[in-house]
Amino acid sequence: MNYSTLKKTVALSFASLMVAGLSQAQTDSTKTTATTTSSETQTAKVFGGLGQYRKFSIGINGGVTSPVIATGGRNNDFNSHSVSYGYGIYLKEQLAHSFALQLDVTGGKVKGKNDPAPTATGDYVSYDTRFWQASLSAVVNVATIDFIRRKNAVNFYLKGGAGMAFYDPKVTRVGADEFHFHNPTSSGSHYVKEFVVPVGAGVKFRLSDAVALDLGYTQTYVDADNFDGYNKSYPTKDHYSYAYAGLAFTLGSKSKPVLEWVNPVAMMYDELYDAALRQEVEALKGRVANVETAVNDLKKDSDGDGVADQFDKCPGTAAGSVVDGSGCVIVFPKDTVAAAPAAAAYSNIQFEFDSSVLRTSSYPVLDATSADLRSSGSAIEVDGFASSEGTAAHNLSLSKDRANSVKTYLVNSGVDAKKVKVKGYGETNPIADNSTEEGRVLNRRVQFKKK
């Protein structure tokens, strides 16, 4: 099979695939338009991982080549160009909604010429370079979310990568036959191998979940000045462009959505409005309402006594009542200590059980006694007593402590310490019956004896 026949076969195969893809797209489009939600939202979750999607796709394309590039590069080392043909196939893995890796294999021809044709013998007239190229590129979708449709319908993308090119420049000179730029090796090959950097942009149209129309443009930078078979401007580098149209076919199970066409916004919307999720939210609201009601019941205090009704054993207490932890009014015991006599000097000083601490109710009597002693200069004996509880020795010590408490108060108020004598009598000389509480209260005393 000669090269011309091969070229026709490839072109016919490509056209057949284009027609088959468009027919399939129309059928799938008819099937999917009847549904109100996308298949992605039925099977995929926002944070479900890559395993829930179809990620791999293959594509075929064909188009035109030129030594002119869109960013300003002209015709390499020739002053005019001719449009030729190219074709390619690729395998792509979509790693995210907006990012993929793509392996491209591209072939074709690039042509150029000098116009008008030179006349001097040996000058370059034209070139015809056949090439094959393999490259790995990163593809970034720059418009991955369609806010109008539930599924993305159009994706614009940028791509860039690196690879190797194998090319065979055939050059024609004035007065000479056409010849290959590169001398044949021992194997008879005329191909040159060089590093290349392809960059480009394109747009994809979703025809169905499985097929997309791919329109793109790639300009390739060759790391050499021999792509056109002429080193005229060395060390400048040659380049060429490839504009193409093709079809992309998604691989994998039809039960999975295609990652490239998933609309994350629609997925989130569907998850938020999922019927099961909404039922769970409503059930949660009911549980929260029950908890709030229980808390309010716990806080309810009808009589305002500071104890919640659920713990109030005495509901309905009067306002201002002092209550205990169960909400019942606290009944304080009456003061069992005999009422202090009028603040008369030298009256008995009473004490609490087993205590030598002066009571504040005794201060007026002590103040009156101090004033009289200071004004008269008299001496006095302070006698301490105790009730009959406890041992005699303890009560004797306690009675002395009580007498000394009184002396300390008098001395601190200005009475001369030398004129105050202290004695303790313990539980002897009671003035009341120690068998009753009332009598014992009266016996817990200090009394004064003037000298």
C-alpha positions as CSV (number, residue, x, y, z in Angstrom):
1,M,0.0,0.0,0.0
2,N,1.6,3.3,-1.1
3,Y,1.4,6.5,1.0
4,S,-1.4,8.1,-1.0
5,T,-3.6,5.0,-0.5
6,L,-2.9,5.0,3.2
7,K,-3.8,8.7,3.5
8,K,-7.2,8.1,1.8
9,T,-7.9,5.1,4.1
10,V,-7.2,7.2,7.3
11,A,-9.4,10.0,6.0
12,L,-12.3,7.7,5.3
13,S,-12.0,5.9,8.7
14,F,-11.9,9.3,10.4
15,A,-15.0,10.5,8.6
16,S,-16.9,7.2,9.4
17,L,-16.1,7.6,13.1
18,M,-17.3,11.3,13.0
19,V,-20.6,10.2,11.5
20,A,-21.0,7.3,14.0
21,G,-20.3,9.6,16.9
22,L,-22.8,12.3,15.8
23,S,-25.5,9.6,15.4
24,Q,-24.8,8.2,18.8
25,A,-24.8,11.7,20.3
26,Q,-28.3,12.4,18.9
27,T,-29.6,9.1,20.3
28,D,-28.1,9.7,23.8
29,S,-29.3,13.3,23.7
30,T,-32.9,12.1,23.0
31,K,-32.7,9.7,25.9
32,T,-31.3,12.2,28.4
33,T,-33.5,15.2,27.7
34,A,-36.5,13.4,29.2
35,T,-35.0,13.3,32.7
36,T,-35.1,16.3,35.0
37,T,-31.9,15.5,36.9
38,S,-28.5,14.5,35.7
39,S,-27.1,11.0,36.0
40,E,-24.2,12.4,37.9
41,T,-26.5,13.6,40.7
42,Q,-28.1,10.2,40.9
43,T,-24.9,8.2,41.4
44,A,-22.0,10.5,42.4
45,K,-21.4,12.3,45.7
46,V,-19.5,15.5,46.2
47,F,-16.8,13.8,48.3
48,G,-17.2,10.3,47.0
49,G,-13.7,10.1,45.4
50,L,-12.5,9.5,41.9
51,G,-13.6,5.8,41.8
52,Q,-17.2,6.8,41.2
53,Y,-16.5,8.5,37.8
54,R,-15.4,7.5,34.3
55,K,-12.0,9.2,34.0
56,F,-10.4,7.7,30.8
57,S,-11.1,8.8,27.2
58,I,-9.6,8.4,23.8
59,G,-9.8,10.8,20.9
60,I,-9.1,11.0,17.2
61,N,-8.7,14.2,15.2
62,G,-7.7,15.5,11.9
63,G,-7.0,19.0,10.5
64,V,-4.5,21.3,8.9
65,T,-0.9,22.2,9.6
66,S,1.1,25.3,8.9
67,P,4.5,26.7,9.7
68,V,2.8,29.9,10.9
69,I,1.8,30.1,14.6
70,A,-0.9,32.3,16.2
71,T,1.5,34.0,18.7
72,G,3.5,35.6,15.9
73,G,5.9,33.0,14.5
74,R,6.2,33.2,10.7
75,N,7.4,30.7,8.1
76,N,10.6,29.5,9.7
77,D,13.4,30.0,7.1
78,F,11.1,30.4,4.1
79,N,9.0,33.5,3.2
80,S,5.7,31.7,2.4
81,H,3.8,28.7,3.4
82,S,1.4,26.1,2.2
83,V,-1.4,24.5,4.3
84,S,-1.1,20.8,4.6
85,Y,-2.8,18.1,6.7
86,G,-2.4,16.4,10.1
87,Y,-4.1,13.7,12.2
88,G,-3.8,12.4,15.7
89,I,-5.0,10.2,18.4
90,Y,-4.8,10.6,22.2
91,L,-5.5,8.9,25.5
92,K,-6.5,11.1,28.4
93,E,-7.0,10.5,32.2
94,Q,-9.2,13.1,34.0
95,L,-7.7,13.5,37.5
96,A,-10.1,16.3,38.6
97,H,-13.0,18.3,37.3
98,S,-10.6,20.8,35.8
99,F,-7.3,18.9,35.3
100,A,-6.2,15.9,33.2
101,L,-3.1,14.3,31.7
102,Q,-3.1,13.5,27.9
103,L,-0.8,11.4,25.8
104,D,-0.9,12.6,22.2
105,V,0.4,10.9,19.0
106,T,0.3,13.2,16.0
107,G,1.4,12.8,12.4
108,G,1.2,14.7,9.1
109,K,3.0,17.1,6.9
110,V,4.2,20.7,7.1
111,K,5.1,22.6,3.9
112,G,6.7,25.9,3.0
113,K,8.3,27.7,0.1
114,N,10.0,30.9,-1.1
115,D,7.8,33.0,-3.2
116,P,8.8,34.2,-5.7
117,A,11.0,31.3,-6.4
118,P,14.7,32.0,-6.3
119,T,16.7,31.8,-9.5
120,A,20.3,31.3,-8.2
121,T,21.5,27.7,-8.4
122,G,21.5,26.1,-5.0
123,D,19.0,28.4,-3.4
124,Y,16.1,26.8,-1.5
125,V,12.8,26.7,-3.3
126,S,10.5,24.7,-1.0
127,Y,10.3,22.0,1.7
128,D,7.9,19.2,2.6
129,T,8.4,17.7,6.1
130,R,6.6,14.5,7.2
131,F,6.5,14.2,10.9
132,W,5.4,11.9,13.8
133,Q,5.2,13.3,17.3
134,A,4.5,11.8,20.8
135,S,3.9,14.1,23.8
136,L,2.5,14.2,27.3
137,S,0.5,17.3,28.2
138,A,-1.4,18.7,31.1
139,V,-4.9,19.8,30.2
140,V,-6.6,22.4,32.3
141,N,-10.3,23.1,31.8
142,V,-10.9,26.9,32.3
143,A,-14.7,26.8,32.2
144,T,-15.7,23.6,34.0
145,I,-19.1,24.7,35.5
146,D,-22.1,25.6,33.5
147,F,-24.5,27.6,35.8
148,I,-27.3,27.4,33.3
149,R,-27.4,23.6,32.7
150,R,-27.3,20.8,35.2
151,K,-24.6,19.1,33.1
152,N,-21.7,21.0,31.6
153,A,-22.2,21.3,27.9
154,V,-19.1,23.2,26.8
155,N,-15.5,23.0,28.2
156,F,-12.8,25.4,27.2
157,Y,-9.3,24.1,27.9
158,L,-5.6,25.0,27.8
159,K,-2.9,22.4,27.3
160,G,0.9,22.3,27.4
161,G,3.5,19.6,27.6
162,A,6.7,18.1,26.1
163,G,7.6,15.2,23.9
164,M,9.7,13.9,21.0
165,A,9.2,14.5,17.2
166,F,10.5,12.3,14.4
167,Y,10.5,14.2,11.1
168,D,11.9,13.9,7.5
169,P,12.4,17.2,5.8
170,K,12.5,17.0,2.0
171,V,14.0,20.1,0.4
172,T,14.0,21.3,-3.2
173,R,16.8,23.6,-4.5
174,V,17.1,25.5,-7.8
175,G,18.8,23.3,-10.4
176,A,18.7,20.2,-8.2
177,D,16.5,17.3,-7.5
178,E,14.5,17.0,-4.3
179,F,16.6,15.5,-1.4
180,H,16.3,14.5,2.2
181,F,17.8,16.9,4.8
182,H,19.2,14.1,6.9
183,N,21.5,11.6,5.3
184,P,20.3,8.1,5.7
185,T,21.7,6.0,8.5
186,S,22.9,2.5,8.2
187,S,19.3,1.4,8.5
188,G,18.2,3.7,5.6
189,S,16.2,6.1,7.8
190,H,16.0,9.8,6.9
191,Y,14.2,10.8,10.1
192,V,15.5,13.4,12.6
193,K,14.7,13.1,16.3
194,E,14.3,16.3,18.4
195,F,12.7,17.5,21.6
196,V,9.4,19.5,21.2
197,V,7.1,21.6,23.4
198,P,3.4,21.7,22.3
199,V,1.1,24.2,23.7
200,G,-2.5,24.9,22.7
201,A,-6.1,25.6,23.5
202,G,-9.5,24.2,22.5
203,V,-13.1,23.8,23.2
204,K,-15.2,20.6,23.7
205,F,-18.9,20.2,23.1
206,R,-20.7,17.4,24.9
207,L,-22.7,15.5,22.4
208,S,-23.6,12.7,24.9
209,D,-22.2,11.2,28.1
210,A,-19.9,9.1,25.9
211,V,-19.1,11.3,22.9
212,A,-17.8,14.9,22.6
213,L,-16.8,17.1,19.7
214,D,-13.3,18.4,20.2
215,L,-12.0,21.6,18.4
216,G,-8.5,22.7,19.1
217,Y,-5.3,24.4,18.1
218,T,-1.8,23.5,19.0
219,Q,1.5,25.2,18.2
220,T,4.6,23.1,18.6
221,Y,8.1,24.5,19.3
222,V,11.0,22.4,18.0
223,D,14.3,22.4,19.8
224,A,16.2,22.8,16.5
225,D,16.4,24.9,13.3
226,N,16.2,21.9,10.9
227,F,12.4,21.2,10.8
228,D,12.2,22.9,7.4
229,G,15.5,21.3,6.3
230,Y,17.4,24.6,6.3
231,N,19.6,26.1,9.0
232,K,19.5,29.6,7.6
233,S,18.7,31.5,10.8
234,Y,20.5,29.2,13.3
235,P,20.4,29.4,16.4
236,T,16.7,30.3,16.0
237,K,14.2,27.4,16.4
238,D,11.6,26.2,14.1
239,H,7.9,25.7,14.8
240,Y,4.6,24.6,13.3
241,S,0.9,24.7,14.2
242,Y,-2.0,22.2,13.9
243,A,-5.7,23.1,13.9
244,Y,-8.0,20.2,14.3
245,A,-11.5,18.8,14.8
246,G,-12.2,15.4,16.3
247,L,-14.2,13.2,18.5
248,A,-13.5,12.1,22.1
249,F,-14.9,8.8,23.4
250,T,-15.3,8.2,27.1
251,L,-14.3,4.7,28.4
252,G,-15.7,2.8,31.2
253,S,-19.1,1.6,32.7
254,K,-22.1,3.6,31.6
255,S,-23.4,3.4,35.1
256,K,-20.8,5.9,36.2
257,P,-20.8,9.6,35.4
258,V,-18.1,11.3,33.3
259,L,-15.8,13.3,35.5
260,E,-15.0,15.9,32.8
261,W,-18.7,16.8,32.4
262,V,-19.8,16.7,36.0
263,N,-21.2,19.9,37.4
264,P,-20.1,20.1,41.1
265,V,-22.6,22.9,41.8
266,A,-25.5,20.7,40.7
267,M,-24.2,17.8,42.7
268,M,-24.1,19.9,45.9
269,Y,-27.6,21.2,45.2
270,D,-28.9,17.7,44.7
271,E,-27.3,16.4,47.9
272,L,-28.7,19.2,49.9
273,Y,-32.2,18.6,48.5
274,D,-32.0,14.8,48.7
275,A,-35.3,13.5,50.1
276,A,-33.6,11.2,52.6
277,L,-31.4,13.9,53.8
278,R,-34.3,16.3,54.2
279,Q,-36.1,13.7,56.3
280,E,-33.1,13.3,58.5
281,V,-32.9,17.1,58.9
282,E,-36.6,17.3,59.8
283,A,-36.2,14.4,62.3
284,L,-33.2,16.2,63.8
285,K,-35.2,19.4,64.1
286,G,-37.9,17.4,66.0
287,R,-35.3,16.0,68.4
288,V,-33.8,19.4,69.0
289,A,-37.3,20.8,69.7
290,N,-37.9,18.0,72.3
291,V,-34.6,18.8,74.0
292,E,-35.4,22.5,74.1
293,T,-38.8,21.7,75.6
294,A,-37.2,19.5,78.2
295,V,-34.7,22.2,79.1
296,N,-37.5,24.8,79.4
297,D,-39.4,22.4,81.7
298,L,-36.2,22.0,83.8
299,K,-35.9,25.8,84.1
300,K,-39.5,26.5,84.9
301,D,-40.0,28.0,88.4
302,S,-43.6,28.9,89.0
303,D,-43.3,30.2,92.6
304,G,-40.0,32.1,91.9
305,D,-38.1,30.6,94.8
306,G,-35.1,29.6,92.8
307,V,-35.9,25.9,92.7
308,A,-37.2,24.4,89.4
309,D,-40.8,22.9,89.5
310,Q,-39.5,19.4,88.7
311,F,-37.4,19.5,91.9
312,D,-39.6,21.7,94.1
313,K,-41.1,19.6,96.9
314,C,-43.0,22.6,98.4
315,P,-44.6,24.4,95.4
316,G,-46.4,27.7,95.9
317,T,-44.1,29.2,98.6
318,A,-44.7,32.8,99.4
319,A,-42.7,35.4,97.6
320,G,-39.5,36.3,99.4
321,S,-39.3,33.1,101.4
322,V,-35.9,31.6,102.2
323,V,-36.0,28.0,101.0
324,D,-33.7,25.0,101.0
325,G,-32.6,22.9,98.0
326,S,-35.9,21.1,97.8
327,G,-37.9,24.4,97.7
328,C,-39.3,24.2,101.3
329,V,-39.2,27.2,103.6
330,I,-36.3,27.1,106.1
331,V,-37.4,27.4,109.7
332,F,-34.6,28.9,111.7
333,P,-34.3,27.9,115.5
334,K,-34.9,30.6,118.0
335,D,-31.9,32.0,119.8
336,T,-31.5,29.9,123.0
337,V,-29.2,32.4,124.7
338,A,-30.9,34.5,127.4
339,A,-31.6,38.0,126.4
340,A,-28.8,40.2,127.4
341,P,-29.6,42.6,130.2
342,A,-29.5,46.3,129.6
343,A,-26.1,47.7,129.0
344,A,-25.2,48.1,132.7
345,A,-21.6,48.1,133.8
346,Y,-20.4,45.0,135.5
347,S,-23.3,42.8,134.2
348,N,-22.4,39.2,133.5
349,I,-20.9,38.4,130.1
350,Q,-22.4,35.3,128.4
351,F,-20.6,32.8,126.1
352,E,-21.6,30.2,123.6
353,F,-21.1,26.5,124.3
354,D,-17.4,25.5,124.6
355,S,-16.3,29.0,123.4
356,S,-14.3,31.8,124.8
357,V,-15.0,34.2,122.0
358,L,-16.8,37.4,123.0
359,R,-20.3,37.9,121.5
360,T,-21.0,41.2,119.9
361,S,-24.0,41.6,122.2
362,S,-21.6,41.8,125.1
363,Y,-19.8,44.9,123.8
364,P,-22.1,47.5,125.3
365,V,-21.7,46.0,128.8
366,L,-17.9,45.8,128.4
367,D,-17.7,49.4,127.1
368,A,-19.7,50.7,130.1
369,T,-17.5,48.7,132.5
370,S,-14.4,50.1,130.9
371,A,-15.6,53.6,131.1
372,D,-16.4,53.3,134.8
373,L,-13.0,51.7,135.6
374,R,-11.1,54.4,133.7
375,S,-13.0,57.2,135.4
376,S,-12.8,55.8,138.9
377,G,-9.4,54.2,138.7
378,S,-10.8,51.2,140.6
379,A,-9.3,47.6,140.5
380,I,-11.5,44.7,139.5
381,E,-11.4,40.9,139.5
382,V,-12.7,39.1,136.4
383,D,-14.0,35.6,137.3
384,G,-14.7,33.0,134.5
385,F,-17.2,30.1,134.8
386,A,-18.4,27.1,132.7
387,S,-21.3,24.8,132.5
388,S,-21.0,21.2,133.6
389,E,-20.5,19.6,130.1
390,G,-17.1,18.0,129.6
391,T,-14.3,17.3,132.1
392,A,-13.6,19.5,135.1
393,A,-10.1,20.2,133.9
394,H,-11.4,21.3,130.4
395,N,-14.0,23.5,132.0
396,L,-11.4,25.1,134.3
397,S,-9.2,26.0,131.4
398,L,-12.2,27.2,129.4
399,S,-13.3,29.5,132.3
400,K,-9.8,31.1,132.4
401,D,-9.9,31.7,128.7
402,R,-13.2,33.4,129.0
403,A,-11.9,35.7,131.8
404,N,-8.8,36.5,129.8
405,S,-11.0,37.4,126.7
406,V,-12.8,40.0,128.9
407,K,-9.5,41.3,130.4
408,T,-8.1,41.7,126.9
409,Y,-11.1,43.7,125.7
410,L,-10.9,46.0,128.8
411,V,-7.1,46.6,128.4
412,N,-7.5,47.3,124.7
413,S,-10.2,49.9,125.6
414,G,-7.8,51.8,128.0
415,V,-8.1,50.1,131.4
416,D,-4.8,49.6,133.2
417,A,-3.8,45.9,133.0
418,K,-2.4,46.0,136.5
419,K,-5.9,46.8,137.9
420,V,-7.5,43.8,136.3
421,K,-7.1,40.4,138.0
422,V,-8.3,37.2,136.3
423,K,-9.5,33.9,137.9
424,G,-11.1,30.8,136.5
425,Y,-13.5,28.6,138.5
426,G,-14.5,26.0,136.0
427,E,-17.9,24.5,136.5
428,T,-18.0,25.4,140.3
429,N,-20.3,28.0,141.7
430,P,-23.1,27.6,139.2
431,I,-25.9,30.2,139.3
432,A,-28.4,28.0,137.6
433,D,-29.3,24.3,137.3
434,N,-26.8,22.5,135.0
435,S,-29.4,19.8,134.3
436,T,-31.3,22.1,132.0
437,E,-30.2,23.9,128.9
438,E,-31.5,27.2,130.2
439,G,-29.4,26.8,133.4
440,R,-26.3,25.8,131.5
441,V,-26.6,28.9,129.3
442,L,-26.6,31.1,132.3
443,N,-23.5,29.3,133.8
444,R,-21.4,30.0,130.7
445,R,-20.4,33.4,132.0
446,V,-17.8,35.9,133.3
447,Q,-18.7,38.1,136.2
448,F,-17.0,41.1,137.8
449,K,-15.9,41.6,141.5
450,K,-14.9,45.1,142.5
451,K,-12.1,45.5,145.0
